[in-house]
Amino acid sequence: MPIRQLYRIHHKKLELDIALADVRKLYPHEETSPEFVDKLMKRMKKDGYVKHPVLIDRNTQVILDGTHRFMALKKLGCRWLPVCLMDYENPAIRIDRWYRTVANLKSEKQLFDVLKRLKLNFSEVGKKTAESAVKSGSAPTAILTKQNSFTVKSKPLSLRQKYGLIKRIEETLKKTGVIVEYKYPSDAKSSLKNGLIDAVIVVPQIDKRLVVKVALARKVFTRKATRHIIPARILNVYIPLYILKNKNLADANAQVTKLLREKKPKFLPAGSVVGGRKYEEEVYIFEETRES
């Protein structure tokens, strides 16, 4: 049964529809951080509402963005999830990746020791060659340092397995006291060039088709495997948890529709700061009626 649209915003590049979706019928495509899910649960329970809708593909109900919110609401016993429906096949919706940045590295030897501990072979190559090898699929990942770059060797792996391997490298590095974070590829390489970090882990690109295929199979990629770039998004809907726990969908839909119609969405251009976060995309915020 298709999800019922409750409120529509027409954007020049796509339609943004707010709706309530059954949490049991949604398909996440990435893992979550248990610590972050617990943190969100505590905040939502204290606040009594969820602030932003989760972004999903209207045709497959695959979650594109907001997996931690989905998991937190599910664990809080919510039957319904406020979502923003969009057409994933729309070329205006693009998919990119997150490079891993490495800081607090004592020396390159520390990095090599981790790879050897994981029984991984590696070879030194040029920086462009390293990224090209990951792009072509001839290497599952590559590591760039201030002076050198290396490709990691392995048996043939699926994209999901490659990200599993990268996760193992990340986790093993963290155990040695290294700080691993996630940045856009250009930002990661700029930070390395400017000496702000010690190394960059290059990751392969995932396409939309594979995101949907993996999610519908009830499998997931590792956390921060994809970065979805969307022309516009909806923020600050403030849906109370008691509505999301209502067993009657018709009642819940009516309550949410009434709440949204009592507010007026405000358009903000790309680069606006909402709730302390800068959004690269254009946003529509519903005028707040309470403290966030």
N, C-alpha and C positions, 0 to 999 in steps of 0.2 A: 504494500500500500504506500503510495507517495506521501511524503511529509507535507502537511498543510502549511502554506505560507500565511503568516500572521501580519507581516508588515514589510513593505517593499520600498527600497531606495533605488532610484534610477541613477546610475553613474554612467558617464560617457563611454566607459569601456566594458562594463558588466553590470548585471543585476545583482543586488544584494538583498536577500530575503531572510528575515528573521523568522524562526520557527522553533517548535519544540520537537525534539527527536527522542525516540526510545533508546535509552543507554545500552540496552541489550542488543540493539541492531546496528551499532556503529562499529567501524573497523579502524582501529589505530594502526599506523604503519611504523611507529618508532617505540622503542623502550622508554620507560620513564625512570626518573630518579626517585627511589622510595623516600629519601630525606625531603626532597622538594614537595612530593605529594603530601607527606605528613604536615609540612609547613603550611601548605595551601589549605588542607583540611581544617587545621586549627584556626586559621584566619577566617575562612568561610563560616565555620561554626560560630565563631565569636561575632562576626558581622551579621550573619543571618541571611546573606545573599551572595550571589555570584555576580561579578562586575561585568565581564566581557563574554560575548558569545564565542563558541568554538566554531572554527571554520571547517566546513565539510563539503565534499562534492555532492551535488544534489542527485546525481544519477547513481552513484555507487554507495554513498554514505561513508566513504573513506574520510577519516579525519586528516585534514591538511595542516592545521595549526591549533594548538590548545589541548594536546594529549594529557598534560598534567592536570588541567582543569577537569577534563573528562574523568580521569581516574579518581581525583579527589571527590567529585560529586557522586560518582558511583559508590565509593567507599562510605560516603555519608548517608547512603540509602536513598538517593534521589532516583526516581523512576524516569524522569525526563531531563533533557539537557537543552539549554538555550543554544541554538546554533545559527550561524549565518550560512545560508545555502549559496553555492556558486557553481558555475559550470567549469569543471577542471580542464575540459578540452579547449576552453577559451585561450587563444594564443597570448592574450594579455597577462595570463597567469604563468609565470616562469618558475623554473626550479634551479637552484644553485646548490652550493655545498659550504661546509664549514671546515676550514683548515684548522688543525690543532697547533696551538703554540706552546712551546716548552720554555719555561723560565726556571731559574735557580739551579741550573746545571753546572756542576763543578768543573767538568771537562768533557770533551768528546768521548773519552774513554768510558765515562759513566754510561753514555748512550750505547756504545758498542757492547759493553758488558751486559746491558739489558737485552739487546738483540741476541747475543750469544746464549744468555740464560734461557731464552725462548727458542733456542736452536734454529735461529734464522740466519741465513747467509745474506750478505750485502756486498755491493760493489760500488766503488767511487765513480761518479760520472759528472758531467757538467750540469749546472742548474736547469737549463732549458731541456736537456736530455732527460733529467730526472722527472720533470713534470710531464714531458711528452710520453715517457714510458708508462706512467700511471694513466694518462689519457687514452693511450692506445690499448691498454689492458695487458701489456707485456710485464708489468710489475704491479703488485697489489697496492703498494704504497712507496713513498720515497721520503727521505728526510733531508732537509736543507739546514745547514749550519752557517755560521758567519763566514767561514772560509771554504767549506766543502759541501758536497751534496752526494747522496747515496741512494741507490734503489735497493729495495728489499726483495729477495728472491723467494719464491715458493712454488709449490705444485699448482696446477690450474685451479682457480677458485671462482665461485660465483660471486657476484657483487655483494650479496649478503654475507658470504663467508669472508670476503676481503674486509668488510667493516668489523666483522667479529675478530679478525686478526689485529686490526688497528686498535680495537678496544683492549685487547690483551696487552699490546705495547703501552697504551696509555696507563692502564691500571698498574702494570709493573713499574713504569717510570714513577708514578705517584708514590709507590711504596719506598722509593729511594729518596724521597723528599723533594721531588721535582713538582713544579706547578704546571698543570696542563689546563689550558683554556681554549675557547673557540672563537675564531674571528673569520671575517670574510677573507677570501684568498688575497685580494690586493692589500687589505689592512695587515694581514699576517706577514706578508713579504716586506711591507714597508716598516713594520715594527722590527723585523730581523735586520733590515738594512740600517736602521737607525740605532741599533744596539739595545733596543728595549727588551728583547727576548734572546734566548740562546739558540733556538732551533724551531723549525716548522715541519709538521708532519703533513705531507700532501695526501689527499684522499681522492678516490675516484668519483666521477659524476654519476648520479642516478637519474633516470628519466621517469616521466609521469606514468608511462605504461607499466614499468616495473613496480612503482609505488603501489598502484592499484592491484596488480597481480599478487604481490606479497601480502598486502593487507587483507584482501578477500580470501586468501588461503589461511587467514588467522595466524600469520607469522609477522614478525616485526624486524626492522633494522635496529641497529644500536642507536642510542640517543645521539641527537645532533648529526644525523646522517643526511638530512635534507634541509634546505633553506628555501621556503617558498616566498616568491616575490609577487605581491598582489597589488594591483593599482590602487585599491581603496579597501578600507575595513570599517566595521562598526564597533564603537566602544561605549562603555558606560551605560549598559542597559539596566543594571541593578535588578536582577530577578530574585525575589525572595525564595529561600530554600523550601518553605512550606508549600509553595506552589509546585515546585519540582518533585515533591513527595506525594502529591495528590494522585490517587490511583485512577481518577477519572480524567482522561485526556481532554475531553470536551470542556470540562470545568477549568482545567489548567490553561487551555488555549484561550478561553474567554477572559480569564484573569490577566494573562500576559498581554493580550490585545488591548484591554482597558488601560493597563499600566503604560504601554507604549504610546497610545493615543493621547494620554494626558501630558506627554512630553513632546518636545519638538527637536528633531535632530539638527545639529549645527555643523556646517561644513568647515573643516580646517585644512589648509594646504599641506602638501608634503613638507616635512621638516619641522612640523609642529611638535611641541612637548605636551604630553598628556600624562598626568600622574607621575611626573618625574622621568618619563621615558620619551626619547625622541623617535618619532615615527617617520620613516623614509617615504611611506606611502601617504596618500590623502586619507583623511579620516572623517567619519561622521560621529559626533558624540551626542548622546541624548542629555539634555540639561539635567544636571544632578539635582536630586530632591533631598539628598541626605549627605552626611559626611562620608567620604570614601575611606 
